[in-house]
């Protein structure tokens, strides 16, 4: 599977799909940057991202299951939309299973930075002791795992298997939510409820399950903290003599 990068901005309707890092596109960006420096761009088109106060995280996603690429992609879009609602931009990097031949520029093989999160879509056989009722698991601060078959069975119990990618996306957002909110971050309402049954699936399908205002605030703050950490690391020499 080829590495695929997709940027998801947090304002609905601004989603950029299947954004490939391509030399031509990079040089176009460079040209756009030069135009901005020279003052030839109109105010509206000059980099909205530069003025974007919302933090951005990168999620390296790997699918270890029989879920199709389309299912995972739709789930990622849904998770990105939910995190976007909370004020967090997400860049999705789809990584293949296993290490391919080392390519220095491959984002899947770069050292993890503070704004990087690793997301695994796992089959049930990889539970390794995690209870069957768990739809996912998060290991702070960087690793989120979601169980594909659990999303399938929630959708089946609701009598609608086509709901699987949506439910999987909500599970992704929940587990990434744990990474951003810290331990003990379950709540009685919203997407961070600890147990999902038919009622929660109904809320998902009606669009009634979200991060709370307080959780959204904490997610944005954690995103900012991670970005600051990364900026500090970039300024600090990686080794001293
Ligand atoms: Zn949870």
py3Dmol code that shows the C-alpha trace and the ligand (Angstrom):
import py3Dmol

protein = """\
ATOM      1  CA  UNK A   1       0.000   0.000   0.000  1.00  0.00           C
ATOM      2  CA  UNK A   2       1.321   3.407  -0.900  1.00  0.00           C
ATOM      3  CA  UNK A   3       1.735   6.034   1.750  1.00  0.00           C
ATOM      4  CA  UNK A   4      -1.108   8.494   1.398  1.00  0.00           C
ATOM      5  CA  UNK A   5      -1.330  11.871   3.075  1.00  0.00           C
ATOM      6  CA  UNK A   6      -4.546  13.761   3.531  1.00  0.00           C
ATOM      7  CA  UNK A   7      -4.974  17.016   5.356  1.00  0.00           C
ATOM      8  CA  UNK A   8      -8.211  17.675   7.151  1.00  0.00           C
ATOM      9  CA  UNK A   9      -8.971  21.178   8.275  1.00  0.00           C
ATOM     10  CA  UNK A  10     -11.330  21.723  11.128  1.00  0.00           C
ATOM     11  CA  UNK A  11     -13.846  23.928   9.378  1.00  0.00           C
ATOM     12  CA  UNK A  12     -16.580  21.821   7.784  1.00  0.00           C
ATOM     13  CA  UNK A  13     -16.355  21.959   4.027  1.00  0.00           C
ATOM     14  CA  UNK A  14     -12.646  22.641   4.010  1.00  0.00           C
ATOM     15  CA  UNK A  15     -11.632  19.005   3.851  1.00  0.00           C
ATOM     16  CA  UNK A  16      -8.899  18.373   1.337  1.00  0.00           C
ATOM     17  CA  UNK A  17      -9.024  14.788   0.213  1.00  0.00           C
ATOM     18  CA  UNK A  18      -6.266  12.519  -0.954  1.00  0.00           C
ATOM     19  CA  UNK A  19      -3.676  15.212  -0.828  1.00  0.00           C
ATOM     20  CA  UNK A  20      -0.503  13.714  -2.211  1.00  0.00           C
ATOM     21  CA  UNK A  21       2.891  15.184  -1.497  1.00  0.00           C
ATOM     22  CA  UNK A  22       4.039  15.692  -5.049  1.00  0.00           C
ATOM     23  CA  UNK A  23       7.136  17.581  -6.213  1.00  0.00           C
ATOM     24  CA  UNK A  24       5.052  19.674  -8.599  1.00  0.00           C
ATOM     25  CA  UNK A  25       2.618  20.582  -5.858  1.00  0.00           C
ATOM     26  CA  UNK A  26       5.477  21.403  -3.531  1.00  0.00           C
ATOM     27  CA  UNK A  27       7.034  23.700  -6.109  1.00  0.00           C
ATOM     28  CA  UNK A  28       3.634  25.296  -6.696  1.00  0.00           C
ATOM     29  CA  UNK A  29       3.430  25.897  -2.956  1.00  0.00           C
ATOM     30  CA  UNK A  30       6.874  27.414  -3.036  1.00  0.00           C
ATOM     31  CA  UNK A  31       5.794  29.661  -5.890  1.00  0.00           C
ATOM     32  CA  UNK A  32       2.665  30.651  -3.970  1.00  0.00           C
ATOM     33  CA  UNK A  33       4.848  31.452  -0.973  1.00  0.00           C
ATOM     34  CA  UNK A  34       7.071  33.662  -3.104  1.00  0.00           C
ATOM     35  CA  UNK A  35       4.054  35.465  -4.508  1.00  0.00           C
ATOM     36  CA  UNK A  36       2.832  36.047  -0.962  1.00  0.00           C
ATOM     37  CA  UNK A  37       6.208  37.510  -0.012  1.00  0.00           C
ATOM     38  CA  UNK A  38       6.081  39.756  -3.058  1.00  0.00           C
ATOM     39  CA  UNK A  39       2.570  40.868  -2.148  1.00  0.00           C
ATOM     40  CA  UNK A  40       0.920  39.666  -5.313  1.00  0.00           C
ATOM     41  CA  UNK A  41      -1.720  37.492  -3.686  1.00  0.00           C
ATOM     42  CA  UNK A  42      -5.058  38.803  -2.638  1.00  0.00           C
ATOM     43  CA  UNK A  43      -5.781  38.935   1.069  1.00  0.00           C
ATOM     44  CA  UNK A  44      -8.271  36.097   0.836  1.00  0.00           C
ATOM     45  CA  UNK A  45      -5.933  33.620  -0.805  1.00  0.00           C
ATOM     46  CA  UNK A  46      -2.857  34.382   1.244  1.00  0.00           C
ATOM     47  CA  UNK A  47      -2.172  31.377   3.388  1.00  0.00           C
ATOM     48  CA  UNK A  48      -5.198  30.772   5.570  1.00  0.00           C
ATOM     49  CA  UNK A  49      -3.216  28.104   7.378  1.00  0.00           C
ATOM     50  CA  UNK A  50      -0.526  30.537   8.479  1.00  0.00           C
ATOM     51  CA  UNK A  51      -3.173  32.480  10.370  1.00  0.00           C
ATOM     52  CA  UNK A  52      -4.954  29.350  11.549  1.00  0.00           C
ATOM     53  CA  UNK A  53      -4.758  29.348  15.367  1.00  0.00           C
ATOM     54  CA  UNK A  54      -5.996  25.756  15.554  1.00  0.00           C
ATOM     55  CA  UNK A  55      -3.406  23.108  16.353  1.00  0.00           C
ATOM     56  CA  UNK A  56      -2.651  20.316  13.915  1.00  0.00           C
ATOM     57  CA  UNK A  57      -1.749  16.720  14.667  1.00  0.00           C
ATOM     58  CA  UNK A  58      -0.587  14.007  12.282  1.00  0.00           C
ATOM     59  CA  UNK A  59      -2.096  10.545  12.545  1.00  0.00           C
ATOM     60  CA  UNK A  60      -0.164   7.621  11.051  1.00  0.00           C
ATOM     61  CA  UNK A  61      -2.840   5.033  10.382  1.00  0.00           C
ATOM     62  CA  UNK A  62      -2.232   1.382   9.581  1.00  0.00           C
ATOM     63  CA  UNK A  63      -4.973  -1.104   8.776  1.00  0.00           C
ATOM     64  CA  UNK A  64      -4.220  -4.653   9.936  1.00  0.00           C
ATOM     65  CA  UNK A  65      -7.704  -5.959   9.122  1.00  0.00           C
ATOM     66  CA  UNK A  66      -9.796  -7.021   6.168  1.00  0.00           C
ATOM     67  CA  UNK A  67     -11.525  -3.626   6.232  1.00  0.00           C
ATOM     68  CA  UNK A  68     -11.306  -2.088   2.780  1.00  0.00           C
ATOM     69  CA  UNK A  69      -9.237   1.020   2.132  1.00  0.00           C
ATOM     70  CA  UNK A  70     -12.505   2.823   1.347  1.00  0.00           C
ATOM     71  CA  UNK A  71     -13.944   1.880   4.753  1.00  0.00           C
ATOM     72  CA  UNK A  72     -10.853   3.056   6.621  1.00  0.00           C
ATOM     73  CA  UNK A  73     -10.688   6.218   4.550  1.00  0.00           C
ATOM     74  CA  UNK A  74     -14.337   7.033   5.294  1.00  0.00           C
ATOM     75  CA  UNK A  75     -13.746   6.325   8.993  1.00  0.00           C
ATOM     76  CA  UNK A  76     -10.741   8.669   8.988  1.00  0.00           C
ATOM     77  CA  UNK A  77     -12.798  11.422   7.385  1.00  0.00           C
ATOM     78  CA  UNK A  78     -15.464  10.974  10.046  1.00  0.00           C
ATOM     79  CA  UNK A  79     -12.899  11.013  12.875  1.00  0.00           C
ATOM     80  CA  UNK A  80     -11.252  14.070  11.342  1.00  0.00           C
ATOM     81  CA  UNK A  81     -14.592  15.833  11.121  1.00  0.00           C
ATOM     82  CA  UNK A  82     -15.313  15.146  14.809  1.00  0.00           C
ATOM     83  CA  UNK A  83     -11.875  16.268  15.966  1.00  0.00           C
ATOM     84  CA  UNK A  84     -12.258  19.236  13.633  1.00  0.00           C
ATOM     85  CA  UNK A  85     -15.468  20.177  15.423  1.00  0.00           C
ATOM     86  CA  UNK A  86     -13.387  20.229  18.605  1.00  0.00           C
ATOM     87  CA  UNK A  87     -10.941  22.618  16.908  1.00  0.00           C
ATOM     88  CA  UNK A  88      -8.149  20.223  16.012  1.00  0.00           C
ATOM     89  CA  UNK A  89      -6.830  19.851  12.465  1.00  0.00           C
ATOM     90  CA  UNK A  90      -5.763  16.362  11.458  1.00  0.00           C
ATOM     91  CA  UNK A  91      -3.331  15.258   8.772  1.00  0.00           C
ATOM     92  CA  UNK A  92      -3.882  11.597   7.958  1.00  0.00           C
ATOM     93  CA  UNK A  93      -0.953   9.516   6.800  1.00  0.00           C
ATOM     94  CA  UNK A  94      -1.946   6.041   5.643  1.00  0.00           C
ATOM     95  CA  UNK A  95       0.965   3.702   6.300  1.00  0.00           C
ATOM     96  CA  UNK A  96       1.424   0.167   4.946  1.00  0.00           C
ATOM     97  CA  UNK A  97       1.678  -2.867   7.228  1.00  0.00           C
ATOM     98  CA  UNK A  98       5.333  -3.631   7.931  1.00  0.00           C
ATOM     99  CA  UNK A  99       8.368  -1.719   6.856  1.00  0.00           C
ATOM    100  CA  UNK A 100       8.846  -1.187   3.176  1.00  0.00           C
ATOM    101  CA  UNK A 101      12.269  -0.434   1.744  1.00  0.00           C
ATOM    102  CA  UNK A 102      13.640   2.519   3.667  1.00  0.00           C
ATOM    103  CA  UNK A 103      12.927   5.772   1.915  1.00  0.00           C
ATOM    104  CA  UNK A 104      14.257   8.761   3.778  1.00  0.00           C
ATOM    105  CA  UNK A 105      11.303  10.932   2.774  1.00  0.00           C
ATOM    106  CA  UNK A 106       8.651   8.364   3.780  1.00  0.00           C
ATOM    107  CA  UNK A 107       6.617  10.055   6.548  1.00  0.00           C
ATOM    108  CA  UNK A 108       5.714   6.615   7.960  1.00  0.00           C
ATOM    109  CA  UNK A 109       9.358   5.980   8.765  1.00  0.00           C
ATOM    110  CA  UNK A 110      10.265   9.320  10.286  1.00  0.00           C
ATOM    111  CA  UNK A 111      10.936   9.499  14.045  1.00  0.00           C
ATOM    112  CA  UNK A 112       7.770  10.339  15.954  1.00  0.00           C
ATOM    113  CA  UNK A 113       7.345  13.991  16.892  1.00  0.00           C
ATOM    114  CA  UNK A 114       5.110  15.306  19.710  1.00  0.00           C
ATOM    115  CA  UNK A 115       2.308  16.037  17.230  1.00  0.00           C
ATOM    116  CA  UNK A 116       2.405  12.491  15.797  1.00  0.00           C
ATOM    117  CA  UNK A 117      -0.120   9.861  16.783  1.00  0.00           C
ATOM    118  CA  UNK A 118      -0.046   6.222  15.726  1.00  0.00           C
ATOM    119  CA  UNK A 119      -3.416   4.641  14.966  1.00  0.00           C
ATOM    120  CA  UNK A 120      -3.877   0.922  14.393  1.00  0.00           C
ATOM    121  CA  UNK A 121      -7.020  -0.663  12.999  1.00  0.00           C
ATOM    122  CA  UNK A 122      -6.818  -4.126  14.547  1.00  0.00           C
ATOM    123  CA  UNK A 123      -8.619  -7.437  14.136  1.00  0.00           C
ATOM    124  CA  UNK A 124     -10.160  -9.162  17.162  1.00  0.00           C
ATOM    125  CA  UNK A 125      -7.437 -11.815  17.139  1.00  0.00           C
ATOM    126  CA  UNK A 126      -4.957  -9.080  18.124  1.00  0.00           C
ATOM    127  CA  UNK A 127      -6.773  -8.256  21.372  1.00  0.00           C
ATOM    128  CA  UNK A 128      -4.092  -9.941  23.496  1.00  0.00           C
ATOM    129  CA  UNK A 129      -6.163  -9.893  26.648  1.00  0.00           C
ATOM    130  CA  UNK A 130      -8.076  -6.685  25.976  1.00  0.00           C
ATOM    131  CA  UNK A 131     -11.684  -7.456  26.923  1.00  0.00           C
ATOM    132  CA  UNK A 132     -14.138  -8.232  24.132  1.00  0.00           C
ATOM    133  CA  UNK A 133     -16.412  -5.376  25.125  1.00  0.00           C
ATOM    134  CA  UNK A 134     -13.686  -2.778  24.451  1.00  0.00           C
ATOM    135  CA  UNK A 135     -14.042  -1.084  21.089  1.00  0.00           C
ATOM    136  CA  UNK A 136     -10.539   0.311  21.251  1.00  0.00           C
ATOM    137  CA  UNK A 137      -7.610   1.081  23.499  1.00  0.00           C
ATOM    138  CA  UNK A 138      -5.276   4.033  23.928  1.00  0.00           C
ATOM    139  CA  UNK A 139      -1.736   4.038  25.280  1.00  0.00           C
ATOM    140  CA  UNK A 140      -0.789   7.592  26.235  1.00  0.00           C
ATOM    141  CA  UNK A 141       0.567   9.703  24.732  1.00  0.00           C
ATOM    142  CA  UNK A 142       0.897   8.297  21.253  1.00  0.00           C
ATOM    143  CA  UNK A 143      -0.784   4.964  20.435  1.00  0.00           C
ATOM    144  CA  UNK A 144      -4.480   4.480  19.656  1.00  0.00           C
ATOM    145  CA  UNK A 145      -5.957   1.167  18.536  1.00  0.00           C
ATOM    146  CA  UNK A 146      -9.468   0.428  17.319  1.00  0.00           C
ATOM    147  CA  UNK A 147     -11.069  -2.974  16.800  1.00  0.00           C
ATOM    148  CA  UNK A 148     -12.666  -3.263  13.392  1.00  0.00           C
ATOM    149  CA  UNK A 149     -14.887  -6.270  14.143  1.00  0.00           C
ATOM    150  CA  UNK A 150     -16.366  -4.461  17.133  1.00  0.00           C
ATOM    151  CA  UNK A 151     -17.487  -1.614  14.879  1.00  0.00           C
ATOM    152  CA  UNK A 152     -18.935  -4.204  12.474  1.00  0.00           C
ATOM    153  CA  UNK A 153     -20.884  -5.881  15.275  1.00  0.00           C
ATOM    154  CA  UNK A 154     -22.223  -2.544  16.610  1.00  0.00           C
ATOM    155  CA  UNK A 155     -23.457  -1.781  13.089  1.00  0.00           C
ATOM    156  CA  UNK A 156     -24.957  -5.284  12.723  1.00  0.00           C
ATOM    157  CA  UNK A 157     -26.742  -4.981  16.059  1.00  0.00           C
ATOM    158  CA  UNK A 158     -28.278  -1.815  14.701  1.00  0.00           C
ATOM    159  CA  UNK A 159     -29.363  -3.777  11.625  1.00  0.00           C
ATOM    160  CA  UNK A 160     -27.259  -1.665   9.265  1.00  0.00           C
ATOM    161  CA  UNK A 161     -23.817  -2.922   8.302  1.00  0.00           C
ATOM    162  CA  UNK A 162     -23.306   0.114   6.069  1.00  0.00           C
ATOM    163  CA  UNK A 163     -22.919   2.121   9.286  1.00  0.00           C
ATOM    164  CA  UNK A 164     -19.580   0.398   9.998  1.00  0.00           C
ATOM    165  CA  UNK A 165     -17.245   3.108   8.596  1.00  0.00           C
ATOM    166  CA  UNK A 166     -19.108   5.839  10.471  1.00  0.00           C
ATOM    167  CA  UNK A 167     -18.997   3.918  13.753  1.00  0.00           C
ATOM    168  CA  UNK A 168     -15.325   3.070  13.173  1.00  0.00           C
ATOM    169  CA  UNK A 169     -14.640   6.778  12.656  1.00  0.00           C
ATOM    170  CA  UNK A 170     -16.301   7.633  15.965  1.00  0.00           C
ATOM    171  CA  UNK A 171     -14.236   4.948  17.681  1.00  0.00           C
ATOM    172  CA  UNK A 172     -11.070   6.459  16.145  1.00  0.00           C
ATOM    173  CA  UNK A 173     -12.062   9.906  17.403  1.00  0.00           C
ATOM    174  CA  UNK A 174     -12.796   8.460  20.883  1.00  0.00           C
ATOM    175  CA  UNK A 175      -9.381   6.780  21.166  1.00  0.00           C
ATOM    176  CA  UNK A 176      -7.509   9.798  19.779  1.00  0.00           C
ATOM    177  CA  UNK A 177      -9.591  11.795  22.266  1.00  0.00           C
ATOM    178  CA  UNK A 178      -8.042   9.735  25.068  1.00  0.00           C
ATOM    179  CA  UNK A 179      -4.545  10.610  23.838  1.00  0.00           C
ATOM    180  CA  UNK A 180      -5.407  14.302  23.847  1.00  0.00           C
ATOM    181  CA  UNK A 181      -7.405  14.332  27.103  1.00  0.00           C
ATOM    182  CA  UNK A 182      -5.240  12.104  29.278  1.00  0.00           C
ATOM    183  CA  UNK A 183      -6.269   9.230  31.515  1.00  0.00           C
ATOM    184  CA  UNK A 184      -9.700   9.034  33.180  1.00  0.00           C
ATOM    185  CA  UNK A 185     -11.245  10.982  30.344  1.00  0.00           C
ATOM    186  CA  UNK A 186     -14.544   9.158  30.032  1.00  0.00           C
ATOM    187  CA  UNK A 187     -17.671  11.241  30.453  1.00  0.00           C
ATOM    188  CA  UNK A 188     -21.353  10.534  31.005  1.00  0.00           C
ATOM    189  CA  UNK A 189     -22.350  12.197  27.764  1.00  0.00           C
ATOM    190  CA  UNK A 190     -20.902  12.688  24.305  1.00  0.00           C
ATOM    191  CA  UNK A 191     -18.280  10.803  22.363  1.00  0.00           C
ATOM    192  CA  UNK A 192     -16.133  10.051  25.424  1.00  0.00           C
ATOM    193  CA  UNK A 193     -18.760   7.769  26.987  1.00  0.00           C
ATOM    194  CA  UNK A 194     -16.999   4.587  28.049  1.00  0.00           C
ATOM    195  CA  UNK A 195     -19.627   2.150  26.852  1.00  0.00           C
ATOM    196  CA  UNK A 196     -21.390   2.154  23.532  1.00  0.00           C
ATOM    197  CA  UNK A 197     -24.538   0.241  22.945  1.00  0.00           C
ATOM    198  CA  UNK A 198     -27.474   0.661  20.621  1.00  0.00           C
ATOM    199  CA  UNK A 199     -28.353   4.020  22.204  1.00  0.00           C
ATOM    200  CA  UNK A 200     -24.915   5.485  21.393  1.00  0.00           C
ATOM    201  CA  UNK A 201     -25.025   4.050  17.858  1.00  0.00           C
ATOM    202  CA  UNK A 202     -28.382   5.773  17.369  1.00  0.00           C
ATOM    203  CA  UNK A 203     -26.802   9.018  18.614  1.00  0.00           C
ATOM    204  CA  UNK A 204     -23.932   8.525  16.169  1.00  0.00           C
ATOM    205  CA  UNK A 205     -26.242   8.019  13.226  1.00  0.00           C
ATOM    206  CA  UNK A 206     -28.362  11.028  14.208  1.00  0.00           C
ATOM    207  CA  UNK A 207     -25.232  13.187  14.523  1.00  0.00           C
ATOM    208  CA  UNK A 208     -25.841  13.671  18.237  1.00  0.00           C
ATOM    209  CA  UNK A 209     -22.510  12.429  19.603  1.00  0.00           C
ATOM    210  CA  UNK A 210     -19.745  15.018  19.982  1.00  0.00           C
ATOM    211  CA  UNK A 211     -16.894  16.080  22.222  1.00  0.00           C
ATOM    212  CA  UNK A 212     -18.242  18.355  24.967  1.00  0.00           C
ATOM    213  CA  UNK A 213     -17.264  22.029  25.001  1.00  0.00           C
ATOM    214  CA  UNK A 214     -14.894  21.386  27.909  1.00  0.00           C
ATOM    215  CA  UNK A 215     -13.299  18.380  26.176  1.00  0.00           C
ATOM    216  CA  UNK A 216     -12.894  20.426  22.983  1.00  0.00           C
ATOM    217  CA  UNK A 217     -11.102  23.127  24.952  1.00  0.00           C
ATOM    218  CA  UNK A 218      -8.732  20.559  26.514  1.00  0.00           C
ATOM    219  CA  UNK A 219      -8.091  18.907  23.136  1.00  0.00           C
ATOM    220  CA  UNK A 220      -7.122  22.248  21.600  1.00  0.00           C
ATOM    221  CA  UNK A 221      -4.885  23.033  24.578  1.00  0.00           C
ATOM    222  CA  UNK A 222      -3.144  19.652  24.309  1.00  0.00           C
ATOM    223  CA  UNK A 223      -2.706  20.194  20.578  1.00  0.00           C
ATOM    224  CA  UNK A 224      -1.096  23.579  21.242  1.00  0.00           C
ATOM    225  CA  UNK A 225       1.166  22.033  23.897  1.00  0.00           C
ATOM    226  CA  UNK A 226       2.320  19.338  21.485  1.00  0.00           C
ATOM    227  CA  UNK A 227       2.974  21.911  18.757  1.00  0.00           C
ATOM    228  CA  UNK A 228       4.998  24.058  21.178  1.00  0.00           C
ATOM    229  CA  UNK A 229       7.002  21.004  22.250  1.00  0.00           C
ATOM    230  CA  UNK A 230       7.744  20.176  18.661  1.00  0.00           C
ATOM    231  CA  UNK A 231       8.783  23.744  17.890  1.00  0.00           C
ATOM    232  CA  UNK A 232      11.107  23.688  20.918  1.00  0.00           C
ATOM    233  CA  UNK A 233      12.640  20.418  19.768  1.00  0.00           C
ATOM    234  CA  UNK A 234      13.220  21.851  16.313  1.00  0.00           C
ATOM    235  CA  UNK A 235      15.093  24.768  17.855  1.00  0.00           C
ATOM    236  CA  UNK A 236      17.153  22.552  20.153  1.00  0.00           C
ATOM    237  CA  UNK A 237      20.175  20.736  18.723  1.00  0.00           C
ATOM    238  CA  UNK A 238      19.475  17.003  18.761  1.00  0.00           C
ATOM    239  CA  UNK A 239      22.887  16.194  20.177  1.00  0.00           C
ATOM    240  CA  UNK A 240      25.530  18.009  22.116  1.00  0.00           C
ATOM    241  CA  UNK A 241      29.247  17.335  21.979  1.00  0.00           C
TER     242      UNK A 241
END
"""
ligand_1 = """\
1
ZN
Zn -12.585 5.075 26.204
"""
view = py3Dmol.view(width=600, height=400)
view.addModel(protein, "pdb")
view.setStyle({"model": 0}, {"cartoon": {"style": "trace"}})
view.addModel(ligand_1, "xyz")
view.setStyle({"model": 1}, {"stick": {}})
view.zoomTo()
view.show()
